[in-house]
């Protein structure tokens, strides 16, 4: 398993991104729980999960910024008319 690429998640819909965030956060919780209870786990999976969550949240925030810009532009056009 290699480090996740940002280009891989660009094609996901917003709902898929939100679902992925929830599942990976649950996975990260379980990994941290295993670490705290000294069960065996692969330490690099924590880093991968954190990075994937950051990528997904970044994608959502970028999409939100684009939507806000479109809404602001449409409001400006309505005000000008």
PLY file of the C-alpha trace (Angstrom):
ply
format ascii 1.0
element vertex 81
property float x
property float y
property float z
element edge 80
property int vertex1
property int vertex2
end_header
0.00 0.00 0.00
1.57 3.24 -1.11
0.81 6.72 0.08
-2.50 7.95 -1.34
-2.43 10.39 -4.22
-4.61 13.50 -4.32
-5.42 12.91 -8.00
-7.12 9.63 -7.10
-9.84 11.34 -5.06
-10.66 14.25 -7.37
-13.20 12.16 -9.26
-15.23 11.26 -6.15
-18.57 12.93 -5.53
-19.15 14.98 -2.40
-21.19 12.17 -0.82
-18.47 9.63 -1.52
-15.89 11.98 -0.03
-17.97 12.43 3.13
-18.47 8.66 3.45
-14.74 8.07 2.99
-13.94 10.62 5.69
-16.22 8.86 8.16
-14.87 5.40 7.43
-11.24 6.49 7.60
-11.84 8.37 10.85
-13.32 5.16 12.33
-10.31 3.24 11.04
-7.95 5.82 12.57
-9.77 5.54 15.91
-9.37 1.78 15.85
-5.68 2.08 15.02
-5.12 4.52 17.88
-7.06 2.23 20.20
-4.86 -0.69 19.18
-1.79 1.43 19.84
-3.03 2.44 23.29
-3.84 -1.14 24.25
-0.55 -2.41 22.84
-2.15 -4.68 20.29
-0.29 -5.44 17.11
-0.87 -3.04 14.22
1.07 -1.52 11.39
2.31 1.89 12.52
2.44 3.34 9.03
-1.33 2.90 8.67
-1.89 5.73 11.14
0.12 8.10 8.96
-1.71 6.94 5.83
-5.11 7.41 7.44
-4.25 10.90 8.69
-2.96 11.91 5.29
-6.03 10.53 3.49
-8.36 12.42 5.86
-6.42 15.63 5.24
-6.65 15.13 1.48
-10.39 14.48 1.58
-11.08 17.48 3.81
-8.93 19.66 1.56
-10.91 18.54 -1.47
-14.19 19.36 0.27
-12.97 22.81 1.30
-11.75 23.55 -2.24
-15.12 22.55 -3.66
-16.89 24.69 -1.06
-14.75 27.70 -1.97
-15.62 27.24 -5.65
-19.33 27.10 -4.81
-19.08 30.24 -2.67
-17.33 32.08 -5.50
-20.08 31.05 -7.93
-22.77 32.20 -5.50
-21.02 35.53 -4.92
-20.65 36.09 -8.66
-24.31 35.28 -9.30
-25.35 37.66 -6.49
-23.21 40.41 -7.99
-24.86 39.85 -11.37
-28.32 40.03 -9.80
-27.43 43.23 -7.93
-26.09 44.86 -11.13
-29.38 44.16 -12.92
0 1
1 2
2 3
3 4
4 5
5 6
6 7
7 8
8 9
9 10
10 11
11 12
12 13
13 14
14 15
15 16
16 17
17 18
18 19
19 20
20 21
21 22
22 23
23 24
24 25
25 26
26 27
27 28
28 29
29 30
30 31
31 32
32 33
33 34
34 35
35 36
36 37
37 38
38 39
39 40
40 41
41 42
42 43
43 44
44 45
45 46
46 47
47 48
48 49
49 50
50 51
51 52
52 53
53 54
54 55
55 56
56 57
57 58
58 59
59 60
60 61
61 62
62 63
63 64
64 65
65 66
66 67
67 68
68 69
69 70
70 71
71 72
72 73
73 74
74 75
75 76
76 77
77 78
78 79
79 80
